[in-house]
Amino acid sequence: MTQITEADLIRQKMRRIRHKMDDDVEGLVQNASKLMDYHYYLTNYPWATLGAAAVIGYLLVPSSSPKPQETKLHLDPEQLEHIIERQGIVVQTKNAAEKKQTVRSTIFGWLARTAVNAALAYGTVYVDQAVHGIVGSNAEKSIKP
């Protein structure tokens, strides 16, 4: 009979632990590789993936217009007058008549655009009916702008 010593028992235990560890490490590596694969997330979490992509895109794309850096100057009236004279700057203010004209021109512009849009709509309908052969005596009755 062979006598199993305490050292042999420890060696057997260590062998079993190493064997188990190899299996555990393989499982861990497989899980880690699965979690690092983006296909896993696309198939299992499509909406979360889409949201994450949108957030990343928003953060990576720079803003459309850089914000101008604001510079504050503290000038007294004498310095300001000196700068205006030296640079040849002409300062003009708008009077009340010009402001009224601006309101009138805004209203006129809006009315003009509305009239042009209506004329285009009417013309489009008329041309469409002409292309389809409706123009004639029935054209006046059937045109609906």
C-alpha positions in Angstrom: 0.0 0.0 0.0 1.1 3.4 -0.7 1.0 6.0 1.9 -0.4 9.3 0.9 1.4 12.0 2.7 0.1 15.4 3.6 2.2 17.0 0.9 0.6 14.8 -1.7 -2.9 15.8 -0.5 -1.9 19.4 -0.8 -0.6 18.8 -4.3 -3.8 17.1 -5.4 -5.9 19.9 -4.0 -3.7 22.5 -5.8 -4.1 20.5 -9.0 -7.9 20.5 -8.7 -7.9 24.2 -7.9 -5.7 25.0 -10.9 -8.0 23.0 -13.2 -11.0 24.8 -11.9 -9.2 28.1 -12.3 -8.5 27.4 -15.9 -12.2 26.8 -16.6 -13.2 29.9 -14.6 -10.6 32.1 -16.5 -11.8 30.7 -19.9 -15.4 31.6 -18.9 -14.3 35.0 -17.8 -12.4 35.6 -21.1 -15.4 34.5 -23.1 -17.8 36.8 -21.2 -15.4 39.7 -21.5 -15.0 39.2 -25.2 -18.8 39.0 -25.6 -19.3 42.2 -23.7 -16.6 44.0 -25.8 -18.3 43.0 -29.0 -20.7 45.7 -30.3 -22.9 43.1 -32.1 -24.0 41.8 -28.7 -25.3 45.2 -27.7 -26.9 45.8 -31.1 -28.9 42.6 -31.0 -29.8 42.6 -27.3 -30.2 46.4 -26.6 -30.9 48.2 -29.9 -32.6 51.3 -28.4 -29.9 51.8 -25.8 -27.3 51.5 -28.5 -29.0 54.0 -30.6 -29.3 56.4 -27.7 -25.6 56.0 -26.8 -24.6 56.6 -30.4 -26.7 59.8 -30.5 -25.2 61.1 -27.3 -21.6 60.3 -28.5 -22.4 62.0 -31.8 -23.7 65.0 -30.1 -20.6 65.3 -27.9 -18.2 64.7 -30.7 -19.6 67.2 -33.3 -18.5 70.8 -32.6 -21.0 73.5 -32.3 -22.0 75.1 -35.6 -20.8 78.6 -34.8 -18.0 79.6 -32.4 -19.1 82.0 -29.8 -17.3 85.3 -30.1 -15.2 86.2 -27.1 -16.7 89.2 -25.3 -14.4 92.1 -24.6 -15.5 94.8 -22.2 -14.0 98.2 -22.5 -14.4 100.9 -19.8 -13.9 104.2 -21.5 -14.7 107.6 -20.3 -16.5 110.0 -22.7 -13.3 111.9 -23.5 -11.5 108.7 -24.6 -14.5 107.6 -26.6 -14.7 111.0 -28.4 -10.9 110.8 -29.1 -11.3 107.3 -30.7 -14.3 108.4 -32.8 -12.5 111.4 -34.1 -9.3 109.5 -34.8 -11.1 106.6 -36.7 -13.5 108.9 -38.5 -16.6 107.1 -37.2 -19.9 108.7 -38.0 -22.7 108.0 -35.5 -26.3 108.3 -36.7 -29.5 107.6 -34.8 -32.8 106.5 -36.3 -35.6 108.9 -35.9 -39.2 108.0 -35.4 -40.1 108.3 -39.1 -37.5 105.7 -40.1 -38.9 103.4 -37.4 -42.4 103.7 -38.8 -41.1 103.1 -42.2 -39.5 99.9 -41.0 -42.8 98.7 -39.6 -44.6 99.6 -42.9 -41.9 97.8 -44.9 -42.2 94.7 -42.8 -46.0 94.6 -43.2 -45.7 95.3 -46.9 -43.1 92.5 -47.3 -45.3 90.1 -45.5 -48.3 91.0 -47.8 -46.1 90.8 -50.9 -44.9 87.3 -49.9 -48.4 86.1 -49.2 -49.6 87.4 -52.6 -46.7 85.7 -54.4 -47.4 82.4 -52.7 -51.1 82.6 -53.6 -50.2 83.4 -57.2 -47.8 80.5 -57.3 -50.4 78.1 -55.9 -53.0 79.2 -58.4 -50.5 78.9 -61.3 -49.4 75.5 -60.2 -53.0 74.2 -60.2 -53.7 75.8 -63.6 -50.5 74.3 -65.1 -51.3 70.9 -63.6 -54.8 71.0 -65.1 -53.4 72.2 -68.5 -51.0 69.2 -68.5 -53.9 66.8 -67.8 -56.2 68.3 -70.4 -58.7 70.0 -68.3 -58.1 73.5 -69.6 -61.0 75.0 -71.5 -64.5 75.9 -70.6 -64.4 73.7 -67.5 -61.1 75.1 -66.3 -62.6 78.2 -64.7 -65.0 76.0 -62.7 -62.5 73.4 -61.6 -59.6 75.6 -60.6 -59.4 75.6 -56.8 -56.3 77.4 -55.5 
